[in-house]
Structures are given as C-alpha cells and as structure tokens.
C-alpha cells in the first residue's frame, strides 16, 4: 500500500480516497461558536464525517485553568503545555505514523488551531479539509450522527516543534527593531478599535497590518489559489520580508488561517503570537493603537 501524506490542505475527494485506502487516519471536527461554546458539539452530534471525533476549543485545545499553560501563551485561549497535548493526542488515538485531518463549519477559524498544535508537537502529517464540512457534503460524502467515535489509546511521542511561537516580550521588543511584521487577523472594526465584543480594551498592537482571516477563502469556502494568495500577501506586506511575519488575532485561534495561507502561497513558515490581543491588552503598560 502506498501511503499518501498531506501537510497543509486536503480535498474532500482525497479524504474519501484515504478512508478507502485503510491507512491509519484520524479525523477531527473542531466546529465551535465563541458565543455559544456547546453549539459546535451539538452540530457535530447532528451530522459529521463518519469516524470523526469532536474536539472542543475550550477544553481540548486550550489550557483548562488560568496560568496552567506555558508562559508563552495566556489570553482567552492559552495553549496547554506541549507535554499535556501530546498525552491528549495519545488518549485520542493519534500516533506519530498517522495522517490527521481537521475540519470545521467555520471557515477554518477553529480547525486551524488543531492543525497548528499538531505541528507544534512535531507532527507534520496533518491537513485541513479544504472547504470544511460543506465541501464534504458537496462531494457526496456520507455523514453520521451521534457521539464521537471511540478511539483506542496509544502513545504519541513528543517531537521538536515544526512551527514558531513568539511571546509578548518578543513582540514588544520587535516593535521598534525592524525585524518583525505583525499581521492581525481580526475583523477590521475590531482592529480599528471601533467595536470590541470579547476583550476589555479596544484597538490593536501598534504597527500591525490588518488581514481578516476570511479573505483567504473564495466564495465556495475553499482557500484561494496559491498564486492569488501570494499576490495578496505581497501587496499587504509591501517591502517587508515574509520571514518576519508574526500572526495574531484575539486569542491566537483565527490567526492560523493567515499563517496557513502564507504557507500555501509558498511564502514560508511564519510565526504565531498565540496570546494575541487578549494577552497583549491585559497589561496596561503595553502600547495600544486605534484607527
């Protein structure tokens, strides 16, 4: 059997072929709603890709108690430790030789978090289902209902990270050194500080560029072609080196589609500020810009 590996995007048709091939595969549904945290689980139980397991942003992909994550990440969705997450993966039935596929119903807003976290613990064979559940349905893919598939526990060996994580201290130091280009993935009114529905302070980190993460997708919900993404990001960055880019958003979740889009565009491995605006604005000594 020839093993197929996918490390960025996977189409619904490719996922169906993997299911037929019988190679080790883990599929995760990350659907979520920030305002109704249990809505995603209810949607999953109504309809999901057969064999998929549900993953909850707050309890599975974030540190469960304030301050329990690494110092590199606090804010509204602090990262758990790499060690904790590797153990969670083993309990979820994921081993190092397995292809993982993640999807949601939210334009990659939430499944991108799991894609990035798997890279963070050294697992390269993880891909986002391009177009999410809707693309699966459009391709004629079957659905199941009910609870998550039961998985047999295994061992996931923690390996060196394949992605770069930066801290608030590093972002602060980079504001004036010319070696950092911040890209904020929030909606433009939040970036400008005109509205702020989630965090106590409105505005953005001084000097940050704004690219709402939804701009990476076409009308069909799939990522735009690589050449188009490359052109759009080069226009945004102007003369800035793509290698200096640090992505952020409100809590380090919706920044990932921008990071993934730059990788698809061939612009390299960029960094994530996982604490993002919610961590940044928690310290009143850090500068804030509006407009």
C-alpha positions as CSV (number, residue, x, y, z in Angstrom):
1,X,0.0,0.0,0.0
2,X,1.3,3.4,-1.0
3,X,1.0,5.9,1.9
4,X,-0.4,9.3,1.0
5,X,0.6,12.2,3.2
6,X,-0.9,15.6,3.4
7,X,0.6,18.5,5.3
8,X,-1.5,21.6,4.5
9,X,-4.8,21.1,2.6
10,X,-6.7,18.0,1.7
11,X,-9.7,17.9,-0.6
12,X,-12.9,16.0,0.2
13,X,-12.2,13.6,-2.6
14,X,-8.6,13.0,-1.3
15,X,-10.0,12.3,2.2
16,X,-12.5,9.8,0.7
17,X,-9.7,8.1,-1.0
18,X,-7.7,7.9,2.3
19,X,-10.7,6.4,4.0
20,X,-10.9,3.7,1.3
21,X,-7.2,3.0,1.5
22,X,-7.3,1.8,5.0
23,X,-4.1,3.7,6.1
24,X,-4.1,5.0,9.7
25,X,-6.2,8.1,9.8
26,X,-7.6,10.4,12.4
27,X,-10.3,12.9,11.5
28,X,-11.3,15.7,13.9
29,X,-14.3,18.0,13.8
30,X,-13.4,21.3,15.5
31,X,-16.7,23.2,14.9
32,X,-17.2,25.9,17.6
33,X,-19.1,29.1,18.4
34,X,-17.4,31.6,20.7
35,X,-20.7,33.0,21.9
36,X,-22.3,29.5,22.4
37,X,-19.5,27.2,23.4
38,X,-21.6,24.0,23.2
39,X,-23.1,24.7,19.8
40,X,-20.3,23.0,18.0
41,X,-20.7,19.8,19.8
42,X,-24.5,19.8,19.1
43,X,-23.8,20.4,15.4
44,X,-21.3,17.5,15.4
45,X,-23.9,15.2,17.0
46,X,-26.4,16.2,14.3
47,X,-24.0,15.5,11.4
48,X,-20.3,14.8,11.0
49,X,-17.9,12.9,8.8
50,X,-18.1,9.2,9.6
51,X,-15.4,8.2,12.1
52,X,-14.6,11.8,13.1
53,X,-14.0,12.8,16.7
54,X,-15.2,16.0,18.2
55,X,-12.6,18.5,19.6
56,X,-13.7,21.3,21.9
57,X,-11.7,24.6,21.7
58,X,-12.0,25.5,25.3
59,X,-11.4,22.1,26.9
60,X,-9.2,20.2,24.4
61,X,-7.2,22.9,22.6
62,X,-6.7,25.3,25.5
63,X,-5.3,25.2,29.0
64,X,-8.1,24.3,31.3
65,X,-7.2,26.6,34.2
66,X,-5.7,30.2,34.0
67,X,-2.0,30.1,34.3
68,X,-1.7,26.4,33.6
69,X,-0.4,26.9,30.1
70,X,3.2,27.8,29.2
71,X,4.4,31.3,29.9
72,X,4.5,31.9,26.2
73,X,0.7,31.9,26.0
74,X,-2.1,33.3,28.1
75,X,-5.1,35.3,27.0
76,X,-8.5,33.9,26.4
77,X,-7.4,30.6,24.8
78,X,-4.0,29.9,26.4
79,X,-2.1,26.9,24.9
80,X,-1.7,23.9,27.1
81,X,1.8,22.5,27.6
82,X,3.3,20.5,24.7
83,X,3.6,17.6,27.1
84,X,-0.1,17.7,28.1
85,X,-1.2,18.0,24.5
86,X,1.0,15.0,23.4
87,X,-0.6,12.9,26.1
88,X,-4.1,14.1,25.0
89,X,-3.3,13.0,21.4
90,X,-2.3,9.6,22.6
91,X,-5.6,9.3,24.6
92,X,-7.4,10.4,21.4
93,X,-5.8,7.5,19.5
94,X,-3.3,9.5,17.5
95,X,0.2,8.1,17.0
96,X,3.2,9.6,15.1
97,X,2.6,7.5,12.0
98,X,-0.9,8.6,11.4
99,X,-2.4,11.1,8.9
100,X,-4.6,13.6,10.7
101,X,-7.3,15.6,9.0
102,X,-9.1,18.5,10.7
103,X,-12.2,20.4,9.7
104,X,-15.0,22.7,10.9
105,X,-18.1,24.6,9.8
106,X,-16.5,28.0,10.4
107,X,-14.2,28.8,7.5
108,X,-11.1,27.2,9.1
109,X,-11.5,29.5,12.1
110,X,-11.2,26.7,14.7
111,X,-9.8,23.7,13.0
112,X,-6.7,25.7,12.1
113,X,-5.8,25.7,15.8
114,X,-5.6,21.9,15.9
115,X,-3.6,21.9,12.6
116,X,-1.1,24.3,14.2
117,X,-0.9,22.5,17.5
118,X,-0.1,19.2,15.8
119,X,2.7,20.9,14.0
120,X,3.8,22.4,17.4
121,X,4.3,18.9,18.8
122,X,6.2,17.8,15.8
123,X,3.5,16.1,13.7
124,X,3.8,17.1,10.1
125,X,1.1,14.8,8.6
126,X,-1.9,16.9,9.3
127,X,-4.1,18.7,6.8
128,X,-7.1,21.0,6.8
129,X,-10.1,19.8,4.9
130,X,-10.4,22.5,2.2
131,X,-14.0,23.9,2.3
132,X,-14.8,22.2,5.6
133,X,-18.0,20.1,6.1
134,X,-19.8,21.9,3.3
135,X,-17.2,20.7,0.8
136,X,-17.6,17.2,2.1
137,X,-21.3,17.4,1.6
138,X,-20.9,18.9,-1.9
139,X,-18.7,16.0,-2.9
140,X,-21.4,13.5,-1.9
141,X,-19.6,12.5,1.3
142,X,-21.7,10.5,3.8
143,X,-22.4,11.8,7.3
144,X,-23.0,10.1,10.6
145,X,-24.8,11.4,13.7
146,X,-24.3,10.9,17.4
147,X,-21.3,10.9,19.7
148,X,-17.6,10.8,18.7
149,X,-16.1,7.6,17.5
150,X,-14.4,5.7,20.3
151,X,-10.6,5.6,20.0
152,X,-8.1,3.1,21.5
153,X,-5.4,4.9,23.5
154,X,-1.9,4.8,22.0
155,X,1.4,6.7,22.5
156,X,2.2,9.9,20.8
157,X,5.9,10.8,21.1
158,X,6.6,14.5,21.6
159,X,9.0,15.7,18.9
160,X,10.6,19.1,18.1
161,X,8.2,21.8,17.0
162,X,7.7,22.4,13.3
163,X,6.2,25.9,13.9
164,X,7.4,29.1,15.6
165,X,5.8,30.5,18.7
166,X,6.6,34.0,20.0
167,X,5.9,35.7,23.3
168,X,4.5,39.1,24.3
169,X,8.0,40.1,25.4
170,X,9.3,39.2,21.9
171,X,6.5,41.1,20.2
172,X,7.2,44.1,22.4
173,X,10.9,44.0,21.7
174,X,10.2,43.8,18.0
175,X,8.0,46.9,17.8
176,X,11.0,49.1,17.1
177,X,13.7,46.8,15.8
178,X,12.6,46.5,12.2
179,X,12.7,42.7,12.3
180,X,9.0,42.0,12.9
181,X,5.9,42.4,10.8
182,X,2.7,41.9,12.7
183,X,-0.4,40.7,10.9
184,X,-3.8,41.0,12.8
185,X,-6.5,38.5,11.5
186,X,-9.4,40.1,13.3
187,X,-12.3,41.9,11.5
188,X,-11.4,45.4,10.6
189,X,-13.8,47.2,13.0
190,X,-12.2,45.3,15.9
191,X,-8.7,46.0,14.6
192,X,-9.5,49.7,14.4
193,X,-11.0,49.7,17.9
194,X,-14.5,50.7,16.7
195,X,-16.0,47.7,18.5
196,X,-14.7,45.1,20.9
197,X,-17.2,42.3,21.8
198,X,-14.7,40.0,23.7
199,X,-11.8,41.8,25.2
200,X,-11.7,44.7,27.8
201,X,-9.6,47.0,25.6
202,X,-10.3,48.0,22.0
203,X,-7.6,48.6,19.4
204,X,-4.6,46.8,18.0
205,X,-0.8,46.4,18.6
206,X,1.0,49.5,17.1
207,X,2.3,48.9,13.6
208,X,0.2,45.8,13.0
209,X,-1.2,45.2,9.5
210,X,-4.8,44.0,9.2
211,X,-5.9,41.0,7.1
212,X,-9.2,39.5,8.3
213,X,-8.7,35.7,8.0
214,X,-11.9,35.3,5.9
215,X,-10.1,37.0,3.0
216,X,-8.1,33.7,2.4
217,X,-11.2,31.9,1.2
218,X,-13.2,32.1,-2.0
219,X,-17.0,32.2,-2.4
220,X,-17.0,28.4,-2.2
221,X,-15.4,28.4,1.2
222,X,-12.1,26.9,-0.1
223,X,-8.7,28.6,0.0
224,X,-8.0,30.8,-2.9
225,X,-5.4,29.6,-5.4
226,X,-1.8,29.8,-4.2
227,X,-0.8,32.4,-6.8
228,X,-3.7,34.7,-5.7
229,X,-2.8,34.3,-2.0
230,X,0.8,35.1,-2.8
231,X,-0.2,38.3,-4.7
232,X,-2.5,39.4,-1.9
233,X,0.0,38.9,0.9
234,X,2.8,40.5,-1.1
235,X,0.6,43.5,-1.6
236,X,-0.2,43.7,2.2
237,X,3.4,43.3,3.2
238,X,4.8,45.7,0.6
239,X,8.6,45.6,1.1
240,X,8.5,43.6,4.4
241,X,10.2,40.2,4.4
242,X,7.6,37.4,4.7
243,X,10.0,35.7,7.1
244,X,9.5,38.4,9.7
245,X,5.7,37.9,9.9
246,X,4.1,37.3,13.2
247,X,0.4,36.4,13.1
248,X,-2.1,37.2,15.8
249,X,-5.8,37.8,16.4
250,X,-7.9,38.0,19.5
251,X,-6.8,34.8,21.2
252,X,-4.4,33.0,18.8
253,X,-7.1,31.0,17.0
254,X,-8.3,32.8,13.9
255,X,-4.7,33.9,13.1
256,X,-3.9,30.4,11.9
257,X,-5.7,30.6,8.6
258,X,-3.5,33.5,7.6
259,X,-0.4,31.5,8.6
260,X,-1.7,28.5,6.6
261,X,-2.5,30.7,3.7
262,X,1.1,32.1,3.6
263,X,2.4,28.5,3.6
264,X,0.1,27.6,0.8
265,X,1.3,30.6,-1.1
266,X,4.9,29.5,-0.8
267,X,5.8,32.3,1.5
268,X,7.4,30.1,4.1
269,X,7.0,29.3,7.7
270,X,5.8,32.3,9.6
271,X,5.3,32.8,13.4
272,X,2.3,32.8,15.7
273,X,1.8,35.1,18.7
274,X,-0.7,32.7,20.5
275,X,-1.5,35.1,23.3
276,X,-2.6,37.7,20.8
277,X,-4.7,40.8,21.6
278,X,-6.4,39.3,24.6
279,X,-3.0,38.7,26.3
280,X,-1.4,41.9,24.9
281,X,-4.2,44.2,26.3
282,X,-4.2,42.6,29.7
283,X,-1.0,44.6,30.6
284,X,-1.8,48.3,30.7
285,X,1.9,49.2,30.2
286,X,1.8,47.8,26.6
287,X,1.0,50.3,23.9
288,X,-2.3,50.3,22.1
289,X,-3.2,51.9,18.7
290,X,-6.6,52.7,17.3
291,X,-7.9,53.7,13.8
